[in-house]
Amino acid sequence: MGRYLNSSIPYALYQGEANQPYFVDKSLLLTELFPVLDAGNQHVCITRPRRFGKTIMANMIAAFLSKKVDSDSIFGRLKIAGNTKYKEYRNKYNVISIDFSKISRSCDSYADYIGKIEITLIRDLKKKYPQIEVYEDDSAADVLETIFEECSQERFVFVLDEWDFIFHKDFITEENKKQYIQFLSNLLKDRPYVQMTYMTGILPIAKYSDGSELNMFDEYDMACKEKYSEYFGFLDEEVDQLYNIYKKITKNPKILRIELKEWYDGYRAAAGDYLYNPRCVVCALRDNQLANYWTSSGTYDSIFNYIKGNIADVRNDIVLMVAGERVPAKMQQYAATANDLYTKDQIYSAIVNLVYLSARDEYRVEREDKAGKGFVDFIFYPKRNDIPGIILELKINHTPQEAIEQIKEKNYQLKFQGKIGEISAYEGSILAVGISYDRKTKKHSCEVEKL
């Protein structure tokens, strides 16, 4: 029907995903949305990190609900087909599907960006409802409300992907951000033509909307909300299924199942499940190679500048944390994706994200691990033999050398040798790192010794 209204694009994209060898069936998410559709005028926002399947799920929802194409050829073989209401909801709705990350190369201003979106949506609506009179100064919301009034209370499902994409563009000003929030509010809030809004993004709505403009959304993040968590990211049993496929279709499998867990299960949802990054798992199995497939996580240089400049006194706090002291902070979700970080909480969130991802590229990191005659603060197990293993001991009011002596005295390096009777999994060098902090002088020191 059009670019946004009842488009065939989501169907084509989801069909392509469903035909891939490493496809995971998450179609039961639709059953969670059936009651939302029935209630009417409901708004759901799912926030997740990049590469966690947000766009795939948005395409799935649009493909299933839209009147454009009969999607039984896809969904008839998926889990959703077993639901008793499968036929009742399939392809019964007018769906307005907008991917806000799709931006033309010539776009260099907010007015151009949002103007093209409104023009395209109004054009689609005029094509489907030619009997409706549209005035030159009508907004998309005006046209939709006219359709509702004059076409037997026609309603629409909105599927909006990457809602916060525009905030990361250089040409967007603070005033533009307010205008964009107002645009979404005007389009969706308290509008009788809205059957349901399903919206996705990286950062929570509250980051940009601190008022009542978008307070109609029920927002579901990974860290705090359990609902919907199993539909974004791969669960252990799903990775098991993919790994079995990998072994069958790969000529010379080089990846061990345990390695997928060590590399890619870096998130834990509020429900308690450990989640694998979908893109990383699929790329590793497809390429038959473990690697850092995580992209767009933020730049290390920007974090370095925050520490070097002691912005918000973060450098002083980092010294305390390295020494084992507690520093209160509220982790703000996915702050490493933001262009500008202003508060301690935002900066710490970005540091945790980036440093954790970096360490996992080369090491399996364990804390308070039983080793030798006691417990060591941190052990960094190399994933390759050409980089050193690291044993890290933290001390307060003691010297770094005392920390290193404890490492040697308690034989923490034995952990690298594996169990008795086993061939050592690691034969490279091992570094003992002692870090101390003096509470009186507020100074820290570090020594490194090769064992």
C-alpha positions as CSV (number, residue, x, y, z in Angstrom):
1,M,0.0,0.0,0.0
2,G,2.8,2.4,0.9
3,R,6.2,3.1,2.3
4,Y,4.9,3.2,5.9
5,L,1.2,2.1,5.8
6,N,0.7,-1.6,5.3
7,S,4.2,-1.9,3.7
8,S,5.5,-5.2,2.4
9,I,9.0,-4.3,3.6
10,P,8.7,-5.9,7.1
11,Y,7.3,-9.1,5.6
12,A,10.1,-9.4,3.1
13,L,12.8,-8.7,5.8
14,Y,11.3,-11.1,8.3
15,Q,10.8,-13.8,5.7
16,G,14.6,-13.5,4.9
17,E,15.4,-13.9,8.6
18,A,13.1,-16.9,9.0
19,N,14.8,-18.7,6.2
20,Q,18.3,-18.4,7.7
21,P,19.9,-21.6,9.1
22,Y,20.5,-19.9,12.5
23,F,17.0,-18.5,13.0
24,V,15.5,-18.6,16.5
25,D,11.7,-18.6,16.7
26,K,10.6,-15.8,19.0
27,S,7.1,-15.6,17.6
28,L,5.4,-16.2,20.9
29,L,6.0,-12.5,21.7
30,L,2.9,-12.0,19.6
31,T,0.7,-13.7,22.2
32,E,1.9,-11.2,24.8
33,L,0.6,-8.4,22.5
34,F,-2.8,-9.9,21.8
35,P,-4.3,-8.5,25.1
36,V,-2.6,-5.1,24.4
37,L,-4.4,-5.0,21.0
38,D,-7.7,-5.9,22.5
39,A,-7.4,-3.1,25.1
40,G,-6.8,-0.5,22.5
41,N,-4.9,2.8,22.7
42,Q,-2.0,1.0,24.5
43,H,1.7,2.0,24.1
44,V,4.7,-0.4,24.7
45,C,8.3,0.6,24.4
46,I,11.1,-2.0,24.5
47,T,14.7,-0.7,25.1
48,R,17.6,-3.0,24.5
49,P,21.3,-2.6,23.5
50,R,22.3,-2.7,19.9
51,R,22.2,-6.0,18.1
52,F,19.7,-7.6,20.4
53,G,17.0,-8.4,17.8
54,K,14.9,-5.3,18.2
55,T,14.5,-4.7,14.5
56,I,13.8,-8.4,13.7
57,M,11.0,-8.4,16.3
58,A,9.5,-5.1,15.0
59,N,9.5,-6.6,11.5
60,M,7.9,-9.8,12.8
61,I,5.1,-7.8,14.5
62,A,4.4,-5.7,11.4
63,A,4.5,-8.8,9.1
64,F,2.1,-10.7,11.3
65,L,-0.5,-8.0,11.9
66,S,-0.5,-6.0,8.6
67,K,-3.2,-6.5,6.0
68,K,-0.7,-6.1,3.2
69,V,0.5,-9.7,2.8
70,D,-0.9,-13.0,4.0
71,S,1.9,-14.1,6.2
72,D,0.7,-17.6,6.9
73,S,3.6,-18.9,4.7
74,I,6.0,-17.7,7.4
75,F,4.1,-18.0,10.6
76,G,2.3,-21.2,9.8
77,R,5.5,-23.1,10.7
78,L,6.4,-21.1,13.8
79,K,5.3,-21.5,17.4
80,I,2.6,-18.8,17.1
81,A,0.6,-21.0,14.8
82,G,-0.3,-23.2,17.7
83,N,-2.1,-20.4,19.5
84,T,-5.9,-20.7,19.3
85,K,-6.2,-17.0,18.3
86,Y,-3.6,-17.3,15.5
87,K,-6.0,-16.7,12.6
88,E,-8.0,-14.1,14.6
89,Y,-5.1,-11.7,14.7
90,R,-3.0,-12.6,11.6
91,N,-3.1,-9.8,9.0
92,K,-6.1,-8.1,10.4
93,Y,-4.7,-4.6,11.1
94,N,-3.7,-1.4,9.4
95,V,0.0,-1.1,10.4
96,I,2.1,2.0,10.2
97,S,5.7,0.8,10.3
98,I,8.5,3.3,10.6
99,D,12.1,2.6,11.0
100,F,13.5,6.0,12.2
101,S,17.1,4.9,11.5
102,K,16.3,5.0,7.7
103,I,17.6,8.5,6.8
104,S,18.3,9.9,3.3
105,R,21.9,10.9,2.4
106,S,20.8,14.4,1.7
107,C,19.2,14.9,5.1
108,D,21.2,17.5,7.2
109,S,18.6,19.1,9.4
110,Y,15.8,18.1,11.8
111,A,13.2,19.9,9.7
112,D,14.3,17.9,6.6
113,Y,14.3,14.6,8.6
114,I,10.9,14.9,10.2
115,G,9.4,16.6,7.2
116,K,10.1,13.7,4.9
117,I,8.6,11.3,7.5
118,E,5.4,13.3,7.7
119,I,5.1,13.8,4.0
120,T,5.6,10.1,3.3
121,L,3.1,9.1,5.9
122,I,0.5,11.6,4.6
123,R,1.1,10.4,1.1
124,D,0.4,6.8,2.1
125,L,-2.8,7.8,3.9
126,K,-4.1,9.8,0.9
127,K,-3.4,6.9,-1.4
128,K,-5.5,4.5,0.8
129,Y,-8.2,7.0,1.7
130,P,-8.6,9.2,-1.4
131,Q,-12.0,10.3,-0.2
132,I,-10.5,12.2,2.7
133,E,-9.9,15.9,2.2
134,V,-6.4,16.9,3.3
135,Y,-5.3,20.5,3.8
136,E,-1.9,21.9,3.1
137,D,-1.1,22.6,6.7
138,D,-2.5,19.3,8.1
139,S,-0.1,17.2,10.2
140,A,-0.1,13.4,10.0
141,A,-2.0,13.3,13.2
142,D,-4.7,15.6,11.7
143,V,-5.1,13.3,8.7
144,L,-5.3,10.2,10.9
145,E,-7.9,11.8,13.1
146,T,-10.0,12.8,10.1
147,I,-9.8,9.2,8.9
148,F,-11.0,7.9,12.3
149,E,-14.0,10.3,12.2
150,E,-15.0,9.7,8.6
151,C,-14.1,6.1,8.0
152,S,-16.1,4.1,10.6
153,Q,-13.5,4.8,13.4
154,E,-10.6,3.2,11.5
155,R,-7.7,2.4,13.8
156,F,-4.0,1.8,13.3
157,V,-1.2,-0.2,14.8
158,F,2.1,1.7,15.0
159,V,5.4,-0.2,14.9
160,L,8.2,2.3,15.5
161,D,11.8,1.0,15.4
162,E,14.9,2.9,16.6
163,W,12.9,5.8,18.0
164,D,15.9,7.5,19.5
165,F,18.2,7.2,16.4
166,I,17.9,10.8,15.5
167,F,19.4,12.0,18.9
168,H,22.8,10.6,17.8
169,K,23.0,12.7,14.7
170,D,25.4,15.7,14.7
171,F,22.9,18.1,13.3
172,I,20.3,17.6,16.0
173,T,20.2,20.4,18.7
174,E,18.6,20.3,22.1
175,E,15.7,22.3,20.8
176,N,15.3,19.7,18.0
177,K,15.1,16.9,20.6
178,K,12.2,18.7,22.3
179,Q,10.5,19.2,19.0
180,Y,10.8,15.5,18.1
181,I,9.4,14.4,21.5
182,Q,6.5,16.7,20.9
183,F,6.0,15.2,17.4
184,L,5.7,11.7,18.9
185,S,3.4,12.9,21.6
186,N,1.2,14.7,19.1
187,L,1.1,11.7,16.9
188,L,0.3,9.1,19.5
189,K,-0.9,10.4,22.9
190,D,-4.6,10.4,23.5
191,R,-5.4,9.7,19.9
192,P,-8.5,7.6,19.2
193,Y,-7.0,6.1,16.0
194,V,-4.2,4.3,17.9
195,Q,-5.0,0.6,18.4
196,M,-1.5,0.0,19.8
197,T,2.0,1.4,19.6
198,Y,5.0,-0.9,19.7
199,M,8.2,1.1,19.9
200,T,11.9,0.1,20.3
201,G,15.1,2.0,21.1
202,I,18.4,1.8,22.8
203,L,18.0,4.4,25.5
204,P,15.0,4.7,27.8
205,I,12.4,7.3,27.0
206,A,13.1,9.1,30.3
207,K,16.5,10.1,29.0
208,Y,15.0,12.6,26.6
209,S,11.4,13.0,27.9
210,D,11.4,14.2,31.5
211,G,7.8,15.5,31.4
212,S,4.4,14.1,30.5
213,E,4.8,14.1,26.7
214,L,5.4,10.3,26.4
215,N,4.2,9.1,29.8
216,M,1.6,7.0,28.1
217,F,4.2,4.3,27.3
218,D,4.8,1.2,29.4
219,E,8.5,0.9,29.1
220,Y,10.4,-2.4,29.4
221,D,14.2,-2.5,29.8
222,M,16.5,-5.4,30.2
223,A,17.9,-4.6,33.6
224,C,14.7,-3.9,35.6
225,K,11.7,-5.4,33.8
226,E,11.1,-9.2,33.5
227,K,8.3,-9.0,31.0
228,Y,9.4,-9.6,27.4
229,S,13.0,-10.4,28.4
230,E,13.1,-13.9,26.9
231,Y,12.3,-12.5,23.4
232,F,15.5,-10.4,23.1
233,G,18.8,-12.1,23.2
234,F,19.4,-15.9,23.0
235,L,18.8,-18.2,26.0
236,D,21.1,-21.1,26.8
237,E,18.7,-23.7,25.3
238,E,18.3,-21.6,22.1
239,V,22.1,-21.4,21.7
240,D,22.2,-25.2,22.2
241,Q,19.8,-25.6,19.3
242,L,21.9,-23.3,17.1
243,Y,25.1,-25.1,18.0
244,N,23.6,-28.5,17.0
245,I,22.7,-27.0,13.6
246,Y,26.3,-25.6,13.4
247,K,27.8,-29.0,13.9
248,K,25.6,-30.5,11.2
249,I,26.1,-27.9,8.5
250,T,29.7,-26.8,9.1
251,K,32.4,-28.7,7.3
252,N,35.1,-28.3,9.9
253,P,33.6,-27.0,13.2
254,K,36.2,-25.1,15.2
255,I,34.1,-23.6,17.9
256,L,33.3,-25.3,21.2
257,R,29.9,-24.8,22.9
258,I,31.6,-23.6,26.1
259,E,33.4,-20.9,24.1
260,L,30.1,-19.4,23.0
261,K,29.2,-19.0,26.6
262,E,32.6,-17.5,27.6
263,W,32.5,-15.0,24.8
264,Y,28.9,-13.9,24.3
265,D,26.6,-14.4,27.3
266,G,27.5,-11.0,28.7
267,Y,24.1,-9.9,29.9
268,R,21.7,-11.0,32.6
269,A,18.0,-10.0,32.4
270,A,15.9,-9.0,35.3
271,A,14.2,-12.4,35.2
272,G,17.6,-14.0,36.0
273,D,18.3,-15.5,32.6
274,Y,21.8,-15.1,31.1
275,L,21.4,-13.8,27.6
276,Y,23.7,-14.2,24.6
277,N,24.1,-11.4,22.1
278,P,22.3,-12.7,19.0
279,R,24.5,-11.0,16.4
280,C,27.7,-12.3,18.0
281,V,26.5,-15.9,18.2
282,V,25.1,-16.0,14.7
283,C,28.2,-14.4,13.2
284,A,30.6,-16.7,15.1
285,L,28.7,-19.8,13.9
286,R,28.3,-18.6,10.4
287,D,32.0,-17.6,10.1
288,N,33.2,-20.6,12.1
289,Q,35.3,-18.3,14.2
290,L,35.2,-16.6,17.6
291,A,35.7,-12.8,17.3
292,N,34.5,-9.5,18.6
293,Y,31.4,-9.0,16.5
294,W,30.1,-6.3,18.9
295,T,30.0,-3.0,17.1
296,S,28.7,0.5,17.9
297,S,29.4,0.2,21.6
298,G,31.0,3.6,21.9
299,T,34.6,4.8,21.6
300,Y,37.4,4.2,24.1
301,D,39.0,7.5,23.4
302,S,35.9,9.4,24.7
303,I,36.0,7.5,28.0
304,F,39.7,8.1,28.3
305,N,39.1,11.9,28.0
306,Y,36.5,11.8,30.7
307,I,39.0,10.1,33.1
308,K,42.0,12.3,32.0
309,G,40.0,15.5,32.5
310,N,38.6,14.2,35.8
311,I,35.1,15.1,34.7
312,A,32.7,15.0,37.6
313,D,35.7,13.8,39.7
314,V,35.5,10.4,38.2
315,R,39.3,9.9,38.3
316,N,39.4,10.2,42.0
317,D,36.6,7.7,42.4
318,I,38.3,5.2,40.0
319,V,41.3,5.2,42.3
320,L,39.1,4.3,45.2
321,M,37.4,1.5,43.2
322,V,40.7,0.0,42.0
323,A,41.7,-0.1,45.7
324,G,38.5,-2.1,46.5
325,E,36.5,0.8,48.0
326,R,32.9,1.1,47.2
327,V,31.7,4.1,45.2
328,P,27.9,4.5,44.9
329,A,26.6,4.8,41.4
330,K,23.3,4.1,39.6
331,M,24.0,2.2,36.3
332,Q,22.3,4.0,33.5
333,Q,21.5,1.6,30.7
334,Y,23.6,1.5,27.6
335,A,25.3,4.9,28.3
336,A,28.2,3.8,26.1
337,T,25.9,4.5,23.1
338,A,25.4,8.2,24.0
339,N,27.4,10.9,22.4
340,D,27.7,13.1,25.5
341,L,28.0,11.9,29.1
342,Y,27.5,14.5,31.8
343,T,27.1,12.8,35.2
344,K,29.1,10.3,37.1
345,D,26.4,7.7,36.7
346,Q,26.5,8.0,32.9
347,I,30.3,7.9,32.7
348,Y,30.5,4.9,35.1
349,S,27.9,3.1,33.0
350,A,29.9,3.6,29.9
351,I,33.1,2.6,31.5
352,V,31.6,-0.7,32.8
353,N,30.2,-1.4,29.4
354,L,33.3,-0.8,27.4
355,V,35.9,-2.2,29.8
356,Y,33.8,-5.4,30.3
357,L,33.5,-5.9,26.6
358,S,37.2,-5.2,26.0
359,A,38.3,-7.7,28.7
360,R,36.0,-10.4,27.3
361,D,37.6,-10.0,23.9
362,E,40.9,-11.5,25.2
363,Y,40.2,-13.0,28.6
364,R,37.7,-14.9,30.7
365,V,37.5,-12.9,33.9
366,E,36.7,-14.4,37.3
367,R,36.5,-12.7,40.6
368,E,37.2,-14.2,44.1
369,D,38.2,-17.4,42.4
370,K,39.4,-20.3,44.6
371,A,43.0,-20.8,43.7
372,G,46.0,-22.5,45.5
373,K,45.5,-22.0,49.2
374,G,43.0,-19.2,49.2
375,F,40.9,-16.9,47.1
376,V,42.3,-14.4,44.6
377,D,40.6,-11.1,43.8
378,F,40.7,-11.4,40.0
379,I,42.1,-14.0,37.6
380,F,42.2,-13.2,33.8
381,Y,42.3,-16.4,31.9
382,P,43.7,-15.8,28.3
383,K,41.8,-17.1,25.4
384,R,45.0,-17.4,23.5
385,N,48.5,-18.6,24.5
386,D,50.3,-15.6,23.0
387,I,49.0,-13.2,25.7
388,P,49.8,-13.4,29.4
389,G,47.5,-14.7,32.1
390,I,46.9,-12.2,34.9
391,I,46.5,-12.6,38.7
392,L,45.3,-9.4,40.3
393,E,45.4,-8.9,44.1
394,L,44.1,-5.7,45.7
395,K,45.3,-4.4,49.1
396,I,44.4,-1.5,51.3
397,N,47.1,0.0,53.5
398,H,49.6,-2.6,52.3
399,T,52.3,-2.4,49.6
400,P,51.9,-3.8,46.1
401,Q,54.8,-6.1,46.9
402,E,52.9,-7.6,49.8
403,A,50.0,-8.3,47.4
404,I,52.4,-10.1,45.0
405,E,53.9,-12.1,47.8
406,Q,50.5,-13.3,48.8
407,I,49.9,-14.4,45.2
408,K,53.2,-16.4,45.3
409,E,52.8,-17.7,48.8
410,K,49.3,-19.1,48.2
411,N,50.2,-20.5,44.7
412,Y,47.4,-18.8,42.9
413,Q,49.1,-19.6,39.6
414,L,48.1,-23.2,40.1
415,K,44.7,-22.3,38.8
416,F,46.1,-22.1,35.3
417,Q,47.3,-25.7,35.4
418,G,43.8,-27.2,35.6
419,K,42.9,-30.3,37.7
420,I,45.3,-33.1,38.6
421,G,45.8,-35.5,35.8
422,E,44.7,-33.0,33.1
423,I,46.9,-31.5,30.5
424,S,47.5,-27.8,31.3
425,A,45.1,-25.7,29.2
426,Y,47.5,-22.7,29.3
427,E,51.3,-22.8,29.0
428,G,52.1,-19.1,28.5
429,S,53.5,-16.5,30.9
430,I,51.6,-15.4,34.0
431,L,51.8,-11.9,35.5
432,A,51.2,-11.1,39.2
433,V,49.7,-7.6,39.6
434,G,49.6,-6.0,43.1
435,I,47.6,-2.8,43.6
436,S,47.5,-1.0,46.9
437,Y,45.6,2.0,48.2
438,D,46.6,4.2,51.2
439,R,43.5,5.6,53.0
440,K,45.5,8.4,54.7
441,T,47.4,9.7,51.7
442,K,44.6,8.8,49.2
443,K,47.3,7.5,46.9
444,H,47.5,4.2,45.0
445,S,50.4,2.2,43.6
446,C,50.9,-0.8,41.4
447,E,53.6,-3.4,40.7
448,V,53.7,-6.1,38.1
449,E,55.9,-9.2,38.4
450,K,56.3,-12.1,36.0
451,L,55.8,-15.5,37.8
